[in-house]
Amino acid sequence: MLSRIAADLVASLGRLTTSAELTTVPATGILVANHTSLADPAIVLAALHRMDVEPVILATAGLWRIPVLRYLLDREGHVPVHRGTTHAADALDKAAAALDAGRLVLIYGEGRLPRRTDAAEAAPDSFRSGPARLAAASGAPIIPIGQAGARRVTSGSPAKQVAGLLTAHVRRPRLHVHVGAPIELPSGTAAATAAAHHAVTAAWRTAAQRLGEPAALAA
């Protein structure tokens, strides 16, 4: 249901296109995406919905404070991440269990939004170790996802974000999500984190180039 809601919402906000290096997404694996905007989780879910993929999502625990959303998140088995607490590691355990059950798991490599206030694209920030640790614990490959255009929907100050959401249906910004081929990460957390970041950056560059974004075209 959450994926269908995201698909309907994104269709009203912008013009979403997708591309992939695979004819079908594997049945299980760790989907690792770049995180640039409050809008991009819905955009990524909408893109994956087109590919008949409904992943388990690792998301900030703050979303569970929203009553209706909490019901949907819990009902569909999504995983809250309690950052900076003793329960933070529990999220990776639950994600590993989902992988063992044959699900796809979606995680954001940066684990945070960028501090920039402009709406332009930029390469992914440095990654946290979560994707590498989850891959090491589960033995699952990662599937890099690059998304671009979400900052055109909402970015910047709280007031600017609200204005972006309210006007997106008129502006109809272009959005693109690219799914890369699965890769096996090397051993060692540092090396694995660097490899995951490199793969997601390449996927982001493909997505941003499809939109003609200067940052990707210059690279």
MIDOSE-1310 file (N, C-alpha, C; in nm, 2 decimals, decimal comma, always signed):
residues 219
mlsr	+0,08/-0,12/+0,00/+0,00/+0,00/+0,00/+0,09/+0,13/+0,00; +0,19/+0,13/+0,08/+0,28/+0,24/+0,09/+0,34/+0,28/-0,05; +0,38/+0,17/-0,12/+0,44/+0,19/-0,25/+0,33/+0,25/-0,35; +0,21/+0,20/-0,34/+0,10/+0,25/-0,43/+0,07/+0,40/-0,40
iaad	+0,07/+0,43/-0,27/+0,05/+0,57/-0,23/+0,16/+0,66/-0,28; +0,28/+0,61/-0,27/+0,40/+0,69/-0,32/+0,39/+0,71/-0,47; +0,35/+0,60/-0,54/+0,34/+0,61/-0,69/+0,23/+0,72/-0,73; +0,12/+0,72/-0,66/+0,01/+0,81/-0,69/+0,06/+0,96/-0,65
lvas	+0,12/+0,97/-0,54/+0,17/+1,10/-0,50/+0,27/+1,16/-0,59; +0,37/+1,08/-0,63/+0,47/+1,13/-0,72/+0,42/+1,16/-0,85; +0,32/+1,09/-0,90/+0,26/+1,12/-1,03/+0,20/+1,26/-1,03; +0,15/+1,30/-0,92/+0,09/+1,43/-0,91/+0,19/+1,55/-0,89
lgrl	+0,31/+1,51/-0,85/+0,41/+1,61/-0,81/+0,51/+1,64/-0,93; +0,54/+1,54/-1,01/+0,64/+1,56/-1,11/+0,64/+1,46/-1,22; +0,74/+1,46/-1,31/+0,74/+1,37/-1,42/+0,85/+1,27/-1,40; +0,82/+1,16/-1,35/+0,92/+1,05/-1,32/+0,95/+0,96/-1,43
ttsa	+1,08/+0,94/-1,46/+1,13/+0,84/-1,55/+1,22/+0,75/-1,48; +1,24/+0,63/-1,54/+1,33/+0,54/-1,47/+1,42/+0,47/-1,58; +1,53/+0,42/-1,53/+1,62/+0,33/-1,62/+1,68/+0,23/-1,53; +1,73/+0,13/-1,59/+1,80/+0,02/-1,51/+1,90/-0,06/-1,59
eltt	+2,00/-0,11/-1,53/+2,10/-0,19/-1,59/+2,06/-0,34/-1,59; +1,94/-0,37/-1,54/+1,89/-0,50/-1,53/+1,75/-0,51/-1,60; +1,72/-0,63/-1,65/+1,58/-0,65/-1,70/+1,48/-0,67/-1,59; +1,53/-0,73/-1,48/+1,45/-0,74/-1,36/+1,53/-0,72/-1,24
vpat	+1,48/-0,67/-1,13/+1,55/-0,65/-1,01/+1,55/-0,79/-0,93; +1,67/-0,83/-0,88/+1,68/-0,95/-0,81/+1,57/-0,96/-0,69; +1,54/-1,08/-0,66/+1,44/-1,10/-0,55/+1,48/-1,06/-0,42; +1,61/-1,06/-0,39/+1,66/-1,02/-0,26/+1,79/-0,95/-0,28
gilv	+1,83/-0,86/-0,19/+1,95/-0,78/-0,20/+1,93/-0,65/-0,12; +2,03/-0,57/-0,11/+2,03/-0,45/-0,04/+2,03/-0,33/-0,14; +1,92/-0,26/-0,15/+1,90/-0,15/-0,23/+1,96/-0,03/-0,16; +2,06/+0,04/-0,22/+2,13/+0,15/-0,15/+2,11/+0,27/-0,24
anht	+2,04/+0,38/-0,18/+2,01/+0,49/-0,26/+2,08/+0,62/-0,20; +2,09/+0,72/-0,28/+2,14/+0,85/-0,23/+2,02/+0,93/-0,18; +2,05/+1,01/-0,08/+1,94/+1,08/+0,00/+1,97/+1,23/-0,02; +1,87/+1,31/-0,08/+1,90/+1,45/-0,10/+1,78/+1,54/-0,06
slad	+1,66/+1,48/-0,03/+1,54/+1,55/-0,01/+1,44/+1,47/+0,07; +1,35/+1,54/+0,14/+1,24/+1,47/+0,21/+1,15/+1,40/+0,11; +1,16/+1,44/-0,02/+1,07/+1,39/-0,12/+1,13/+1,26/-0,18; +1,26/+1,23/-0,17/+1,32/+1,12/-0,25/+1,27/+0,98/-0,20
paiv	+1,24/+0,96/-0,08/+1,19/+0,82/-0,04/+1,07/+0,79/-0,12; +0,97/+0,88/-0,14/+0,85/+0,86/-0,22/+0,89/+0,83/-0,36; +0,98/+0,91/-0,41/+1,02/+0,90/-0,55/+1,09/+0,77/-0,58; +1,17/+0,72/-0,49/+1,24/+0,59/-0,51/+1,14/+0,48/-0,50
laal	+1,05/+0,49/-0,40/+0,94/+0,39/-0,39/+0,85/+0,38/-0,51; +0,82/+0,50/-0,57/+0,73/+0,50/-0,69/+0,81/+0,44/-0,81; +0,94/+0,47/-0,82/+1,01/+0,41/-0,93/+1,02/+0,25/-0,91; +1,05/+0,21/-0,79/+1,06/+0,06/-0,77/+0,92/+0,00/-0,79
hrmd	+0,81/+0,07/-0,75/+0,68/+0,01/-0,78/+0,65/-0,02/-0,92; +0,71/+0,07/-1,01/+0,69/+0,04/-1,15/+0,77/-0,09/-1,19; +0,87/-0,12/-1,12/+0,94/-0,24/-1,15/+0,89/-0,36/-1,07; +0,78/-0,35/-1,01/+0,71/-0,45/-0,92/+0,80/-0,49/-0,80
vepv	+0,87/-0,39/-0,75/+0,95/-0,41/-0,63/+0,89/-0,33/-0,51; +0,87/-0,40/-0,40/+0,82/-0,33/-0,28/+0,92/-0,37/-0,16; +1,02/-0,29/-0,14/+1,12/-0,33/-0,04/+1,08/-0,30/+0,10; +1,15/-0,36/+0,19/+1,15/-0,32/+0,33/+1,24/-0,20/+0,35
ilat	+1,19/-0,10/+0,41/+1,27/+0,03/+0,42/+1,32/+0,05/+0,56; +1,45/+0,09/+0,56/+1,51/+0,14/+0,69/+1,49/+0,29/+0,69; +1,42/+0,34/+0,78/+1,38/+0,49/+0,78/+1,40/+0,54/+0,92; +1,42/+0,67/+0,93/+1,43/+0,74/+1,06/+1,31/+0,71/+1,15
aglw	+1,34/+0,68/+1,28/+1,23/+0,64/+1,37/+1,13/+0,76/+1,39; +1,16/+0,88/+1,36/+1,07/+0,99/+1,37/+0,94/+0,97/+1,29; +0,95/+0,90/+1,18/+0,83/+0,88/+1,10/+0,73/+0,80/+1,17; +0,77/+0,72/+1,27/+0,68/+0,64/+1,34/+0,59/+0,72/+1,44
ripv	+0,62/+0,85/+1,45/+0,55/+0,94/+1,54/+0,42/+0,99/+1,47; +0,41/+0,96/+1,34/+0,29/+1,01/+1,26/+0,19/+0,89/+1,26; +0,08/+0,91/+1,33/-0,01/+0,80/+1,35/-0,05/+0,71/+1,23; -0,10/+0,77/+1,13/-0,14/+0,68/+1,01/-0,02/+0,62/+0,94
lryl	+0,08/+0,70/+0,93/+0,20/+0,65/+0,86/+0,26/+0,54/+0,95; +0,26/+0,55/+1,08/+0,31/+0,45/+1,16/+0,24/+0,32/+1,14; +0,11/+0,32/+1,13/+0,03/+0,20/+1,10/+0,08/+0,13/+0,97; +0,10/+0,21/+0,87/+0,14/+0,16/+0,74/+0,28/+0,10/+0,75
ldre	+0,37/+0,17/+0,81/+0,51/+0,13/+0,82/+0,51/-0,01/+0,90; +0,44/-0,01/+1,01/+0,44/-0,14/+1,09/+0,38/-0,25/+1,02; +0,27/-0,23/+0,95/+0,19/-0,33/+0,88/+0,27/-0,40/+0,77; +0,36/-0,32/+0,71/+0,43/-0,37/+0,59/+0,58/-0,41/+0,63
ghvp	+0,61/-0,41/+0,76/+0,73/-0,46/+0,81/+0,85/-0,37/+0,79; +0,83/-0,24/+0,77/+0,95/-0,15/+0,76/+1,02/-0,13/+0,89; +1,14/-0,08/+0,89/+1,23/-0,09/+1,01/+1,26/+0,05/+1,05; +1,23/+0,09/+1,18/+1,27/+0,22/+1,23/+1,42/+0,22/+1,27
vhrg	+1,49/+0,33/+1,24/+1,63/+0,35/+1,28/+1,63/+0,45/+1,39; +1,67/+0,41/+1,51/+1,68/+0,50/+1,62/+1,83/+0,55/+1,63; +1,86/+0,66/+1,56/+1,99/+0,71/+1,55/+2,04/+0,76/+1,68; +2,17/+0,73/+1,71/+2,22/+0,79/+1,84/+2,17/+0,73/+1,96
ttha	+2,11/+0,61/+1,96/+2,06/+0,54/+2,08/+2,12/+0,40/+2,09; +2,09/+0,34/+2,20/+2,14/+0,20/+2,21/+2,07/+0,10/+2,12; +1,95/+0,15/+2,07/+1,87/+0,06/+1,98/+1,91/+0,08/+1,83; +2,01/+0,16/+1,80/+2,04/+0,19/+1,66/+2,08/+0,06/+1,59
adal	+2,15/-0,03/+1,65/+2,20/-0,15/+1,59/+2,09/-0,25/+1,56; +1,97/-0,24/+1,63/+1,86/-0,33/+1,61/+1,81/-0,32/+1,47; +1,82/-0,21/+1,41/+1,77/-0,19/+1,27/+1,84/-0,28/+1,17; +1,97/-0,30/+1,19/+2,05/-0,39/+1,10/+2,01/-0,53/+1,12
dkaa	+1,99/-0,57/+1,25/+1,94/-0,71/+1,28/+1,81/-0,74/+1,21; +1,72/-0,64/+1,22/+1,58/-0,66/+1,16/+1,60/-0,66/+1,00; +1,69/-0,58/+0,95/+1,71/-0,58/+0,81/+1,77/-0,71/+0,76; +1,86/-0,76/+0,84/+1,92/-0,89/+0,80/+1,82/-1,00/+0,80
aald	+1,72/-1,00/+0,90/+1,61/-1,10/+0,91/+1,52/-1,09/+0,78; +1,50/-0,96/+0,74/+1,42/-0,94/+0,62/+1,49/-1,00/+0,49; +1,62/-0,98/+0,49/+1,69/-1,04/+0,38/+1,69/-1,19/+0,38; +1,70/-1,25/+0,50/+1,70/-1,40/+0,52/+1,56/-1,45/+0,47
agrl	+1,46/-1,37/+0,49/+1,32/-1,41/+0,45/+1,30/-1,39/+0,30; +1,40/-1,34/+0,23/+1,39/-1,33/+0,08/+1,33/-1,19/+0,04; +1,34/-1,09/+0,12/+1,30/-0,96/+0,09/+1,41/-0,87/+0,04; +1,38/-0,77/-0,04/+1,47/-0,66/-0,07/+1,47/-0,55/+0,04
vliy	+1,58/-0,50/+0,08/+1,59/-0,40/+0,18/+1,64/-0,27/+0,12; +1,57/-0,16/+0,15/+1,62/-0,03/+0,10/+1,68/+0,05/+0,22; +1,80/+0,10/+0,19/+1,88/+0,18/+0,30/+1,94/+0,30/+0,23; +1,95/+0,41/+0,30/+2,02/+0,53/+0,25/+2,16/+0,53/+0,30
gegr	+2,25/+0,54/+0,21/+2,39/+0,53/+0,24/+2,44/+0,65/+0,33; +2,40/+0,77/+0,30/+2,44/+0,88/+0,38/+2,38/+0,89/+0,52; +2,26/+0,83/+0,53/+2,19/+0,83/+0,66/+2,14/+0,97/+0,70; +2,15/+1,07/+0,62/+2,11/+1,20/+0,66/+2,09/+1,28/+0,53
lprr	+2,02/+1,40/+0,55/+2,00/+1,49/+0,43/+2,12/+1,59/+0,43; +2,16/+1,63/+0,31/+2,26/+1,73/+0,29/+2,22/+1,87/+0,36; +2,32/+1,94/+0,40/+2,29/+2,07/+0,46/+2,27/+2,19/+0,36; +2,29/+2,16/+0,23/+2,27/+2,26/+0,13/+2,13/+2,31/+0,13
tdaa	+2,11/+2,44/+0,09/+1,98/+2,50/+0,08/+1,94/+2,52/-0,07; +2,03/+2,50/-0,16/+1,99/+2,52/-0,30/+1,92/+2,39/-0,35; +1,86/+2,40/-0,47/+1,79/+2,29/-0,53/+1,87/+2,21/-0,63; +2,00/+2,24/-0,65/+2,08/+2,18/-0,75/+2,12/+2,04/-0,71
eaap	+2,16/+1,96/-0,80/+2,22/+1,82/-0,78/+2,36/+1,83/-0,74; +2,40/+1,74/-0,66/+2,54/+1,72/-0,62/+2,57/+1,57/-0,59; +2,69/+1,53/-0,61/+2,72/+1,39/-0,58/+2,69/+1,35/-0,44; +2,66/+1,22/-0,41/+2,63/+1,18/-0,28/+2,74/+1,22/-0,18
dsfr	+2,69/+1,26/-0,06/+2,79/+1,28/+0,05/+2,85/+1,15/+0,10; +2,94/+1,16/+0,19/+3,01/+1,03/+0,24/+2,91/+0,94/+0,30; +2,93/+0,81/+0,29/+2,84/+0,71/+0,34/+2,88/+0,67/+0,49; +2,77/+0,63/+0,56/+2,79/+0,57/+0,69/+2,82/+0,42/+0,66
sgpa	+2,85/+0,35/+0,77/+2,89/+0,21/+0,75/+2,77/+0,11/+0,74; +2,65/+0,16/+0,76/+2,53/+0,07/+0,76/+2,53/-0,03/+0,65; +2,53/+0,02/+0,52/+2,52/-0,07/+0,41/+2,63/-0,18/+0,41; +2,75/-0,14/+0,44/+2,87/-0,23/+0,44/+2,85/-0,34/+0,55
rlaa	+2,80/-0,29/+0,67/+2,78/-0,38/+0,78/+2,67/-0,48/+0,75; +2,56/-0,43/+0,69/+2,45/-0,52/+0,66/+2,49/-0,62/+0,55; +2,57/-0,58/+0,45/+2,62/-0,67/+0,35/+2,71/-0,78/+0,41; +2,79/-0,74/+0,50/+2,88/-0,83/+0,57/+2,81/-0,93/+0,65
asga	+2,70/-0,89/+0,72/+2,63/-0,97/+0,81/+2,54/-1,07/+0,73; +2,49/-1,03/+0,62/+2,39/-1,11/+0,55/+2,45/-1,18/+0,43; +2,56/-1,13/+0,37/+2,61/-1,19/+0,25/+2,54/-1,15/+0,13; +2,45/-1,05/+0,14/+2,37/-1,01/+0,03/+2,45/-0,91/-0,06
piip	+2,42/-0,91/-0,19/+2,48/-0,80/-0,27/+2,41/-0,67/-0,25; +2,47/-0,56/-0,29/+2,40/-0,43/-0,29/+2,36/-0,40/-0,43; +2,25/-0,33/-0,44/+2,20/-0,29/-0,57/+2,19/-0,13/-0,57; +2,28/-0,06/-0,63/+2,29/+0,08/-0,62/+2,17/+0,15/-0,69
igqa	+2,12/+0,25/-0,63/+2,01/+0,33/-0,69/+2,05/+0,48/-0,68; +2,04/+0,55/-0,80/+2,07/+0,69/-0,80/+1,94/+0,76/-0,84; +1,91/+0,86/-0,76/+1,79/+0,94/-0,79/+1,83/+1,09/-0,80; +1,76/+1,16/-0,89/+1,79/+1,30/-0,92/+1,66/+1,37/-0,94
garr	+1,66/+1,50/-0,90/+1,54/+1,58/-0,92/+1,46/+1,60/-0,80; +1,48/+1,52/-0,70/+1,39/+1,54/-0,58/+1,41/+1,67/-0,51; +1,53/+1,73/-0,52/+1,54/+1,87/-0,46/+1,46/+1,97/-0,53; +1,42/+1,95/-0,65/+1,33/+2,04/-0,73/+1,19/+2,03/-0,67
vtsg	+1,16/+1,92/-0,60/+1,03/+1,91/-0,54/+1,03/+1,98/-0,40; +1,13/+1,95/-0,32/+1,14/+2,01/-0,19/+1,29/+2,01/-0,14; +1,33/+2,13/-0,10/+1,47/+2,15/-0,04/+1,47/+2,28/+0,03; +1,58/+2,30/+0,10/+1,60/+2,43/+0,17/+1,53/+2,45/+0,30
spak	+1,50/+2,57/+0,34/+1,44/+2,60/+0,47/+1,30/+2,53/+0,48; +1,24/+2,52/+0,60/+1,11/+2,46/+0,61/+1,01/+2,53/+0,53; +1,01/+2,67/+0,53/+0,91/+2,74/+0,45/+0,93/+2,71/+0,30; +1,05/+2,70/+0,25/+1,08/+2,67/+0,11/+1,03/+2,53/+0,08
qvag	+1,05/+2,44/+0,17/+1,01/+2,30/+0,15/+0,85/+2,29/+0,13; +0,78/+2,36/+0,22/+0,64/+2,37/+0,21/+0,60/+2,43/+0,08; +0,66/+2,54/+0,04/+0,63/+2,61/-0,09/+0,65/+2,52/-0,20; +0,76/+2,44/-0,20/+0,80/+2,35/-0,30/+0,69/+2,24/-0,32
llta	+0,65/+2,19/-0,21/+0,54/+2,08/-0,22/+0,41/+2,14/-0,28; +0,38/+2,26/-0,23/+0,25/+2,32/-0,28/+0,25/+2,36/-0,42; +0,37/+2,38/-0,48/+0,37/+2,43/-0,62/+0,42/+2,32/-0,72; +0,46/+2,21/-0,66/+0,52/+2,11/-0,75/+0,42/+2,06/-0,86
hvrr	+0,30/+2,05/-0,82/+0,20/+2,00/-0,92/+0,18/+2,09/-1,04; +0,22/+2,22/-1,02/+0,21/+2,32/-1,12/+0,35/+2,32/-1,20; +0,46/+2,31/-1,13/+0,59/+2,32/-1,19/+0,62/+2,18/-1,26; +0,58/+2,07/-1,21/+0,60/+1,94/-1,27/+0,75/+1,91/-1,29
prlh	+0,83/+1,92/-1,19/+0,98/+1,90/-1,22/+1,00/+1,76/-1,27; +1,11/+1,75/-1,35/+1,15/+1,62/-1,40/+1,23/+1,54/-1,29; +1,20/+1,41/-1,28/+1,26/+1,33/-1,18/+1,31/+1,20/-1,25; +1,42/+1,15/-1,20/+1,47/+1,02/-1,27/+1,54/+0,94/-1,16
vhvg	+1,51/+0,81/-1,17/+1,57/+0,70/-1,08/+1,64/+0,60/-1,17; +1,76/+0,57/-1,14/+1,84/+0,47/-1,21/+1,88/+0,36/-1,12; +1,85/+0,24/-1,16/+1,89/+0,12/-1,08/+2,01/+0,05/-1,14; +2,12/+0,04/-1,07/+2,24/-0,02/-1,12/+2,24/-0,17/-1,11
apie	+2,35/-0,23/-1,16/+2,36/-0,38/-1,15/+2,41/-0,41/-1,01; +2,37/-0,53/-0,95/+2,42/-0,57/-0,82/+2,57/-0,59/-0,82; +2,63/-0,56/-0,70/+2,77/-0,58/-0,68/+2,80/-0,64/-0,55; +2,90/-0,72/-0,54/+2,95/-0,78/-0,42/+3,05/-0,69/-0,36
lpsg	+3,03/-0,65/-0,23/+3,12/-0,56/-0,17/+3,25/-0,63/-0,12; +3,36/-0,56/-0,12/+3,49/-0,63/-0,07/+3,48/-0,64/+0,08; +3,57/-0,72/+0,14/+3,58/-0,74/+0,28/+3,64/-0,61/+0,35; +3,60/-0,59/+0,47/+3,65/-0,47/+0,54/+3,55/-0,36/+0,53
taaa	+3,51/-0,30/+0,65/+3,41/-0,20/+0,65/+3,44/-0,08/+0,56; +3,57/-0,03/+0,58/+3,61/+0,09/+0,51/+3,61/+0,07/+0,36; +3,66/-0,05/+0,31/+3,67/-0,07/+0,17/+3,53/-0,10/+0,11; +3,44/-0,17/+0,19/+3,31/-0,19/+0,14/+3,22/-0,06/+0,14
taaa	+3,24/+0,02/+0,23/+3,17/+0,15/+0,23/+3,21/+0,24/+0,11; +3,34/+0,24/+0,08/+3,39/+0,31/-0,03/+3,33/+0,26/-0,16; +3,33/+0,12/-0,17/+3,28/+0,06/-0,29/+3,13/+0,09/-0,31; +3,05/+0,09/-0,20/+2,91/+0,12/-0,21/+2,89/+0,26/-0,25
hhav	+2,97/+0,35/-0,19/+2,96/+0,49/-0,23/+2,99/+0,52/-0,38; +3,09/+0,45/-0,43/+3,13/+0,46/-0,57/+3,02/+0,41/-0,66; +2,95/+0,30/-0,62/+2,85/+0,25/-0,71/+2,72/+0,34/-0,71; +2,69/+0,39/-0,59/+2,57/+0,47/-0,59/+2,60/+0,61/-0,65
taaw	+2,72/+0,66/-0,64/+2,76/+0,78/-0,71/+2,74/+0,76/-0,86; +2,79/+0,65/-0,91/+2,78/+0,62/-1,06/+2,63/+0,61/-1,10; +2,54/+0,55/-1,02/+2,40/+0,55/-1,05/+2,34/+0,69/-1,04; +2,38/+0,77/-0,94/+2,33/+0,90/-0,93/+2,37/+0,98/-1,06
rtaa	+2,49/+0,96/-1,10/+2,54/+1,04/-1,22/+2,46/+1,01/-1,34; +2,42/+0,88/-1,36/+2,34/+0,84/-1,47/+2,20/+0,91/-1,46; +2,14/+0,91/-1,34/+2,01/+0,97/-1,32/+2,02/+1,12/-1,35; +2,12/+1,19/-1,29/+2,13/+1,33/-1,31/+2,17/+1,37/-1,45
qrlg	+2,24/+1,29/-1,52/+2,27/+1,32/-1,66/+2,14/+1,31/-1,74; +2,05/+1,22/-1,71/+1,93/+1,21/-1,78/+1,84/+1,34/-1,77; +1,87/+1,41/-1,66/+1,80/+1,54/-1,64/+1,88/+1,66/-1,69; +2,00/+1,64/-1,74/+2,08/+1,75/-1,78/+2,14/+1,83/-1,67
epaa	+2,16/+1,77/-1,55/+2,21/+1,85/-1,44/+2,36/+1,88/-1,46; +2,39/+2,01/-1,44/+2,53/+2,05/-1,46/+2,63/+1,97/-1,38; +2,61/+1,94/-1,26/+2,70/+1,87/-1,17/+2,74/+1,73/-1,23; +2,64/+1,66/-1,29/+2,67/+1,53/-1,35/+2,73/+1,54/-1,49
laa	+2,69/+1,64/-1,56/+2,74/+1,66/-1,70/+2,89/+1,70/-1,69; +2,93/+1,78/-1,59/+3,06/+1,82/-1,58/+3,15/+1,71/-1,54; +3,10/+1,61/-1,46/+3,18/+1,50/-1,42/+3,21/+1,40/-1,54
